[in-house]
Amino acid sequence: FWNFVPHIHTPSGAHLDRYMIFNGGRFAACEHWHGSPNDFDHTLAAASGVGVLGEALAIHCLAADDAGEPVENPRQVPAYKYSRRYGPRPPCFARATRLARQVNGAWWLLVAGTASICGELTVHAGDVEGQTVETLENLDALLAAAEDKRGASDARARFSSLRVYIVRPDDLGVVRDRIAARYGEIPDIEFAQSELCRADLLVEIEGIAEL
């Protein structure tokens, strides 16, 4: 899922913003669709959620006949287990989804929006370079976890496509350079300016990897 939330940080009640309200609705929908939150560890799909201009909420969905397999990042608390510091209901998504069938002879991993979060806390607040490096560490850990789940810990996953959300346009050069230093040339990479789900985040990266 790709969730584009207008005015994502707009105050929406006592100690609440619009993203927290959105998460309440998403939690209710996931609970209705999947059953108990105890089932979220093997049912939730990868997702991104960012702020956009305008007034319309837009939700894009990629679906298949066969359910994918969720993958979590060992460096992070699963998003659906976040504490109430991030709202009455946690954001419901998996860190990544591995497709159930090969595409063009490769196993694909759809990687959710990933940011500078360790455990459940934002790290390197105000430091775009530090946040970018931390985000890349999280992406590498997620790829390794996906390889481990399929019993191929000696294999090397690689990204074939990335979308990078940045809050401040002037940070583009730093973010682009850190990504190039880590991953080299990626065939398909897109940069977009956007507000992110937390006001202290400056960069978020999603993408497609081949396992």
C-alpha positions as protocol buffer text, in pm:
chain_id: "A"
residue {
  index: 1
  type: PHE
  ca { x: 0 y: 0 z: 0 }
}
residue {
  index: 2
  type: TRP
  ca { x: 103 y: 360 z: -70 }
}
residue {
  index: 3
  type: ASN
  ca { x: -82 y: 607 z: 150 }
}
residue {
  index: 4
  type: PHE
  ca { x: -70 y: 975 z: 58 }
}
residue {
  index: 5
  type: VAL
  ca { x: -212 y: 1178 z: 346 }
}
residue {
  index: 6
  type: PRO
  ca { x: -286 y: 1549 z: 297 }
}
residue {
  index: 7
  type: HIS
  ca { x: -156 y: 1782 z: 570 }
}
residue {
  index: 8
  type: ILE
  ca { x: -24 y: 1480 z: 757 }
}
residue {
  index: 9
  type: HIS
  ca { x: 82 y: 1676 z: 1068 }
}
residue {
  index: 10
  type: THR
  ca { x: -236 y: 1880 z: 1108 }
}
residue {
  index: 11
  type: PRO
  ca { x: -344 y: 1879 z: 1476 }
}
residue {
  index: 12
  type: SER
  ca { x: -652 y: 1661 z: 1514 }
}
residue {
  index: 13
  type: GLY
  ca { x: -740 y: 1665 z: 1881 }
}
residue {
  index: 14
  type: ALA
  ca { x: -551 y: 1648 z: 2208 }
}
residue {
  index: 15
  type: HIS
  ca { x: -197 y: 1520 z: 2140 }
}
residue {
  index: 16
  type: LEU
  ca { x: -309 y: 1383 z: 1801 }
}
residue {
  index: 17
  type: ASP
  ca { x: -223 y: 1469 z: 1443 }
}
residue {
  index: 18
  type: ARG
  ca { x: -383 y: 1360 z: 1118 }
}
residue {
  index: 19
  type: TYR
  ca { x: -143 y: 1068 z: 1069 }
}
residue {
  index: 20
  type: MET
  ca { x: -243 y: 927 z: 1408 }
}
residue {
  index: 21
  type: ILE
  ca { x: -610 y: 956 z: 1310 }
}
residue {
  index: 22
  type: PHE
  ca { x: -532 y: 781 z: 982 }
}
residue {
  index: 23
  type: ASN
  ca { x: -358 y: 503 z: 1175 }
}
residue {
  index: 24
  type: GLY
  ca { x: -669 y: 456 z: 1387 }
}
residue {
  index: 25
  type: GLY
  ca { x: -873 y: 396 z: 1074 }
}
residue {
  index: 26
  type: ARG
  ca { x: -607 y: 171 z: 922 }
}
residue {
  index: 27
  type: PHE
  ca { x: -586 y: -36 z: 1241 }
}
residue {
  index: 28
  type: ALA
  ca { x: -963 y: -85 z: 1243 }
}
residue {
  index: 29
  type: ALA
  ca { x: -960 y: -187 z: 877 }
}
residue {
  index: 30
  type: CYS
  ca { x: -673 y: -436 z: 926 }
}
residue {
  index: 31
  type: GLU
  ca { x: -842 y: -581 z: 1232 }
}
residue {
  index: 32
  type: HIS
  ca { x: -1167 y: -622 z: 1038 }
}
residue {
  index: 33
  type: TRP
  ca { x: -990 y: -777 z: 737 }
}
residue {
  index: 34
  type: HIS
  ca { x: -732 y: -998 z: 907 }
}
residue {
  index: 35
  type: GLY
  ca { x: -894 y: -1073 z: 1243 }
}
residue {
  index: 36
  type: SER
  ca { x: -709 y: -1037 z: 1569 }
}
residue {
  index: 37
  type: PRO
  ca { x: -396 y: -817 z: 1588 }
}
residue {
  index: 38
  type: ASN
  ca { x: -227 y: -1141 z: 1696 }
}
residue {
  index: 39
  type: ASP
  ca { x: -242 y: -1236 z: 1327 }
}
residue {
  index: 40
  type: PHE
  ca { x: -71 y: -921 z: 1203 }
}
residue {
  index: 41
  type: ASP
  ca { x: 276 y: -1082 z: 1210 }
}
residue {
  index: 42
  type: HIS
  ca { x: 188 y: -1302 z: 911 }
}
residue {
  index: 43
  type: THR
  ca { x: -86 y: -1106 z: 735 }
}
residue {
  index: 44
  type: LEU
  ca { x: 11 y: -740 z: 698 }
}
residue {
  index: 45
  type: ALA
  ca { x: 146 y: -599 z: 372 }
}
residue {
  index: 46
  type: ALA
  ca { x: 433 y: -357 z: 326 }
}
residue {
  index: 47
  type: ALA
  ca { x: 329 y: 7 z: 307 }
}
residue {
  index: 48
  type: SER
  ca { x: 447 y: 365 z: 292 }
}
residue {
  index: 49
  type: GLY
  ca { x: 269 y: 669 z: 430 }
}
residue {
  index: 50
  type: VAL
  ca { x: 374 y: 1026 z: 348 }
}
residue {
  index: 51
  type: GLY
  ca { x: 223 y: 1371 z: 342 }
}
residue {
  index: 52
  type: VAL
  ca { x: 106 y: 1541 z: 24 }
}
residue {
  index: 53
  type: LEU
  ca { x: -32 y: 1875 z: -87 }
}
residue {
  index: 54
  type: GLY
  ca { x: -399 y: 1918 z: -165 }
}
residue {
  index: 55
  type: GLU
  ca { x: -702 y: 1791 z: 23 }
}
residue {
  index: 56
  type: ALA
  ca { x: -755 y: 1435 z: -107 }
}
residue {
  index: 57
  type: LEU
  ca { x: -643 y: 1119 z: 68 }
}
residue {
  index: 58
  type: ALA
  ca { x: -507 y: 877 z: -193 }
}
residue {
  index: 59
  type: ILE
  ca { x: -438 y: 509 z: -128 }
}
residue {
  index: 60
  type: HIS
  ca { x: -274 y: 294 z: -395 }
}
residue {
  index: 61
  type: CYS
  ca { x: -272 y: -83 z: -365 }
}
residue {
  index: 62
  type: LEU
  ca { x: -75 y: -353 z: -546 }
}
residue {
  index: 63
  type: ALA
  ca { x: -253 y: -689 z: -525 }
}
residue {
  index: 64
  type: ALA
  ca { x: -187 y: -1046 z: -636 }
}
residue {
  index: 65
  type: ASP
  ca { x: -371 y: -1378 z: -631 }
}
residue {
  index: 66
  type: ASP
  ca { x: -123 y: -1526 z: -382 }
}
residue {
  index: 67
  type: ALA
  ca { x: -46 y: -1363 z: -50 }
}
residue {
  index: 68
  type: GLY
  ca { x: 308 y: -1240 z: -1 }
}
residue {
  index: 69
  type: GLU
  ca { x: 523 y: -1315 z: 301 }
}
residue {
  index: 70
  type: PRO
  ca { x: 587 y: -1028 z: 545 }
}
residue {
  index: 71
  type: VAL
  ca { x: 944 y: -960 z: 656 }
}
residue {
  index: 72
  type: GLU
  ca { x: 1044 y: -758 z: 964 }
}
residue {
  index: 73
  type: ASN
  ca { x: 1366 y: -573 z: 1045 }
}
residue {
  index: 74
  type: PRO
  ca { x: 1554 y: -706 z: 1352 }
}
residue {
  index: 75
  type: ARG
  ca { x: 1682 y: -352 z: 1422 }
}
residue {
  index: 76
  type: GLN
  ca { x: 1329 y: -216 z: 1462 }
}
residue {
  index: 77
  type: VAL
  ca { x: 1016 y: -285 z: 1662 }
}
residue {
  index: 78
  type: PRO
  ca { x: 744 y: -400 z: 1421 }
}
residue {
  index: 79
  type: ALA
  ca { x: 537 y: -92 z: 1342 }
}
residue {
  index: 80
  type: TYR
  ca { x: 214 y: -261 z: 1453 }
}
residue {
  index: 81
  type: LYS
  ca { x: 369 y: -303 z: 1802 }
}
residue {
  index: 82
  type: TYR
  ca { x: 464 y: 63 z: 1855 }
}
residue {
  index: 83
  type: SER
  ca { x: 385 y: 212 z: 2194 }
}
residue {
  index: 84
  type: ARG
  ca { x: 113 y: 473 z: 2246 }
}
residue {
  index: 85
  type: ARG
  ca { x: 369 y: 753 z: 2221 }
}
residue {
  index: 86
  type: TYR
  ca { x: 294 y: 745 z: 1847 }
}
residue {
  index: 87
  type: GLY
  ca { x: -83 y: 747 z: 1883 }
}
residue {
  index: 88
  type: PRO
  ca { x: -369 y: 544 z: 2030 }
}
residue {
  index: 89
  type: ARG
  ca { x: -333 y: 286 z: 1753 }
}
residue {
  index: 90
  type: PRO
  ca { x: -6 y: 184 z: 1586 }
}
residue {
  index: 91
  type: PRO
  ca { x: 61 y: 202 z: 1212 }
}
residue {
  index: 92
  type: CYS
  ca { x: -26 y: -135 z: 1059 }
}
residue {
  index: 93
  type: PHE
  ca { x: 224 y: -248 z: 797 }
}
residue {
  index: 94
  type: ALA
  ca { x: 508 y: -493 z: 746 }
}
residue {
  index: 95
  type: ARG
  ca { x: 861 y: -367 z: 684 }
}
residue {
  index: 96
  type: ALA
  ca { x: 867 y: -562 z: 356 }
}
residue {
  index: 97
  type: THR
  ca { x: 671 y: -820 z: 156 }
}
residue {
  index: 98
  type: ARG
  ca { x: 832 y: -1106 z: -36 }
}
residue {
  index: 99
  type: LEU
  ca { x: 628 y: -1204 z: -338 }
}
residue {
  index: 100
  type: ALA
  ca { x: 496 y: -1561 z: -341 }
}
residue {
  index: 101
  type: ARG
  ca { x: 615 y: -1626 z: -697 }
}
residue {
  index: 102
  type: GLN
  ca { x: 925 y: -1534 z: -894 }
}
residue {
  index: 103
  type: VAL
  ca { x: 916 y: -1243 z: -1136 }
}
residue {
  index: 104
  type: ASN
  ca { x: 1149 y: -1264 z: -1436 }
}
residue {
  index: 105
  type: GLY
  ca { x: 1336 y: -1547 z: -1267 }
}
residue {
  index: 106
  type: ALA
  ca { x: 1397 y: -1360 z: -941 }
}
residue {
  index: 107
  type: TRP
  ca { x: 1237 y: -1340 z: -598 }
}
residue {
  index: 108
  type: TRP
  ca { x: 1119 y: -985 z: -542 }
}
residue {
  index: 109
  type: LEU
  ca { x: 1102 y: -804 z: -210 }
}
residue {
  index: 110
  type: LEU
  ca { x: 876 y: -499 z: -185 }
}
residue {
  index: 111
  type: VAL
  ca { x: 1033 y: -276 z: 79 }
}
residue {
  index: 112
  type: ALA
  ca { x: 813 y: -40 z: 280 }
}
residue {
  index: 113
  type: GLY
  ca { x: 899 y: 318 z: 360 }
}
residue {
  index: 114
  type: THR
  ca { x: 1212 y: 296 z: 577 }
}
residue {
  index: 115
  type: ALA
  ca { x: 1359 y: 573 z: 787 }
}
residue {
  index: 116
  type: SER
  ca { x: 1607 y: 656 z: 1064 }
}
residue {
  index: 117
  type: ILE
  ca { x: 1429 y: 459 z: 1335 }
}
residue {
  index: 118
  type: CYS
  ca { x: 1600 y: 222 z: 1576 }
}
residue {
  index: 119
  type: GLY
  ca { x: 1368 y: 19 z: 1796 }
}
residue {
  index: 120
  type: GLU
  ca { x: 1075 y: 257 z: 1771 }
}
residue {
  index: 121
  type: LEU
  ca { x: 1264 y: 583 z: 1824 }
}
residue {
  index: 122
  type: THR
  ca { x: 1383 y: 838 z: 1570 }
}
residue {
  index: 123
  type: VAL
  ca { x: 1761 y: 872 z: 1576 }
}
residue {
  index: 124
  type: HIS
  ca { x: 1986 y: 1151 z: 1440 }
}
residue {
  index: 125
  type: ALA
  ca { x: 1715 y: 1416 z: 1467 }
}
residue {
  index: 126
  type: GLY
  ca { x: 1807 y: 1721 z: 1259 }
}
residue {
  index: 127
  type: ASP
  ca { x: 2102 y: 1544 z: 1088 }
}
residue {
  index: 128
  type: VAL
  ca { x: 2009 y: 1444 z: 734 }
}
residue {
  index: 129
  type: GLU
  ca { x: 2338 y: 1265 z: 667 }
}
residue {
  index: 130
  type: GLY
  ca { x: 2311 y: 1065 z: 989 }
}
residue {
  index: 131
  type: GLN
  ca { x: 1949 y: 980 z: 911 }
}
residue {
  index: 132
  type: THR
  ca { x: 2037 y: 868 z: 560 }
}
residue {
  index: 133
  type: VAL
  ca { x: 2315 y: 640 z: 684 }
}
residue {
  index: 134
  type: GLU
  ca { x: 2086 y: 494 z: 953 }
}
residue {
  index: 135
  type: THR
  ca { x: 1814 y: 438 z: 693 }
}
residue {
  index: 136
  type: LEU
  ca { x: 2059 y: 253 z: 470 }
}
residue {
  index: 137
  type: GLU
  ca { x: 2163 y: 36 z: 766 }
}
residue {
  index: 138
  type: ASN
  ca { x: 1798 y: -51 z: 818 }
}
residue {
  index: 139
  type: LEU
  ca { x: 1756 y: -137 z: 451 }
}
residue {
  index: 140
  type: ASP
  ca { x: 2060 y: -367 z: 458 }
}
residue {
  index: 141
  type: ALA
  ca { x: 1931 y: -539 z: 774 }
}
residue {
  index: 142
  type: LEU
  ca { x: 1594 y: -591 z: 610 }
}
residue {
  index: 143
  type: LEU
  ca { x: 1747 y: -746 z: 297 }
}
residue {
  index: 144
  type: ALA
  ca { x: 1955 y: -979 z: 515 }
}
residue {
  index: 145
  type: ALA
  ca { x: 1646 y: -1081 z: 713 }
}
residue {
  index: 146
  type: ALA
  ca { x: 1462 y: -1160 z: 391 }
}
residue {
  index: 147
  type: GLU
  ca { x: 1749 y: -1376 z: 268 }
}
residue {
  index: 148
  type: ASP
  ca { x: 1762 y: -1557 z: 603 }
}
residue {
  index: 149
  type: LYS
  ca { x: 1390 y: -1632 z: 588 }
}
residue {
  index: 150
  type: ARG
  ca { x: 1430 y: -1809 z: 257 }
}
residue {
  index: 151
  type: GLY
  ca { x: 1737 y: -2001 z: 376 }
}
residue {
  index: 152
  type: ALA
  ca { x: 1990 y: -1817 z: 161 }
}
residue {
  index: 153
  type: SER
  ca { x: 2198 y: -1626 z: 413 }
}
residue {
  index: 154
  type: ASP
  ca { x: 2504 y: -1641 z: 188 }
}
residue {
  index: 155
  type: ALA
  ca { x: 2322 y: -1469 z: -99 }
}
residue {
  index: 156
  type: ARG
  ca { x: 2341 y: -1099 z: -176 }
}
residue {
  index: 157
  type: ALA
  ca { x: 2015 y: -913 z: -232 }
}
residue {
  index: 158
  type: ARG
  ca { x: 2024 y: -594 z: -435 }
}
residue {
  index: 159
  type: PHE
  ca { x: 1790 y: -306 z: -502 }
}
residue {
  index: 160
  type: SER
  ca { x: 1666 y: -256 z: -855 }
}
residue {
  index: 161
  type: SER
  ca { x: 1439 y: 40 z: -780 }
}
residue {
  index: 162
  type: LEU
  ca { x: 1418 y: 307 z: -510 }
}
residue {
  index: 163
  type: ARG
  ca { x: 1192 y: 597 z: -428 }
}
residue {
  index: 164
  type: VAL
  ca { x: 1346 y: 848 z: -188 }
}
residue {
  index: 165
  type: TYR
  ca { x: 1130 y: 1100 z: -4 }
}
residue {
  index: 166
  type: ILE
  ca { x: 1308 y: 1407 z: 133 }
}
residue {
  index: 167
  type: VAL
  ca { x: 1157 y: 1689 z: 336 }
}
residue {
  index: 168
  type: ARG
  ca { x: 1403 y: 1967 z: 249 }
}
residue {
  index: 169
  type: PRO
  ca { x: 1505 y: 2013 z: -117 }
}
residue {
  index: 170
  type: ASP
  ca { x: 1852 y: 2136 z: -17 }
}
residue {
  index: 171
  type: ASP
  ca { x: 1926 y: 1790 z: 129 }
}
residue {
  index: 172
  type: LEU
  ca { x: 1904 y: 1620 z: -210 }
}
residue {
  index: 173
  type: GLY
  ca { x: 2278 y: 1621 z: -280 }
}
residue {
  index: 174
  type: VAL
  ca { x: 2377 y: 1471 z: 55 }
}
residue {
  index: 175
  type: VAL
  ca { x: 2111 y: 1201 z: 38 }
}
residue {
  index: 176
  type: ARG
  ca { x: 2193 y: 1112 z: -322 }
}
residue {
  index: 177
  type: ASP
  ca { x: 2565 y: 1088 z: -249 }
}
residue {
  index: 178
  type: ARG
  ca { x: 2519 y: 860 z: 53 }
}
residue {
  index: 179
  type: ILE
  ca { x: 2293 y: 627 z: -146 }
}
residue {
  index: 180
  type: ALA
  ca { x: 2540 y: 613 z: -435 }
}
residue {
  index: 181
  type: ALA
  ca { x: 2828 y: 540 z: -196 }
}
residue {
  index: 182
  type: ARG
  ca { x: 2637 y: 247 z: -45 }
}
residue {
  index: 183
  type: TYR
  ca { x: 2461 y: 97 z: -347 }
}
residue {
  index: 184
  type: GLY
  ca { x: 2635 y: 233 z: -653 }
}
residue {
  index: 185
  type: GLU
  ca { x: 2425 y: 277 z: -963 }
}
residue {
  index: 186
  type: ILE
  ca { x: 2064 y: 167 z: -921 }
}
residue {
  index: 187
  type: PRO
  ca { x: 1878 y: 137 z: -1254 }
}
residue {
  index: 188
  type: ASP
  ca { x: 1564 y: 315 z: -1133 }
}
residue {
  index: 189
  type: ILE
  ca { x: 1574 y: 580 z: -860 }
}
residue {
  index: 190
  type: GLU
  ca { x: 1325 y: 858 z: -798 }
}
residue {
  index: 191
  type: PHE
  ca { x: 1349 y: 1152 z: -556 }
}
residue {
  index: 192
  type: ALA
  ca { x: 1037 y: 1324 z: -429 }
}
residue {
  index: 193
  type: GLN
  ca { x: 976 y: 1604 z: -180 }
}
residue {
  index: 194
  type: SER
  ca { x: 725 y: 1515 z: 88 }
}
residue {
  index: 195
  type: GLU
  ca { x: 635 y: 1551 z: 452 }
}
residue {
  index: 196
  type: LEU
  ca { x: 701 y: 1229 z: 641 }
}
residue {
  index: 197
  type: CYS
  ca { x: 502 y: 1046 z: 907 }
}
residue {
  index: 198
  type: ARG
  ca { x: 707 y: 1200 z: 1191 }
}
residue {
  index: 199
  type: ALA
  ca { x: 801 y: 1565 z: 1202 }
}
residue {
  index: 200
  type: ASP
  ca { x: 1157 y: 1480 z: 1310 }
}
residue {
  index: 201
  type: LEU
  ca { x: 1227 y: 1259 z: 1007 }
}
residue {
  index: 202
  type: LEU
  ca { x: 1406 y: 1410 z: 707 }
}
residue {
  index: 203
  type: VAL
  ca { x: 1438 y: 1116 z: 466 }
}
residue {
  index: 204
  type: GLU
  ca { x: 1251 y: 795 z: 389 }
}
residue {
  index: 205
  type: ILE
  ca { x: 1333 y: 528 z: 132 }
}
residue {
  index: 206
  type: GLU
  ca { x: 1119 y: 253 z: -21 }
}
residue {
  index: 207
  type: GLY
  ca { x: 1197 y: 19 z: -307 }
}
residue {
  index: 208
  type: ILE
  ca { x: 1210 y: -314 z: -482 }
}
residue {
  index: 209
  type: ALA
  ca { x: 1493 y: -561 z: -425 }
}
residue {
  index: 210
  type: GLU
  ca { x: 1584 y: -883 z: -602 }
}
residue {
  index: 211
  type: LEU
  ca { x: 1676 y: -1166 z: -365 }
}
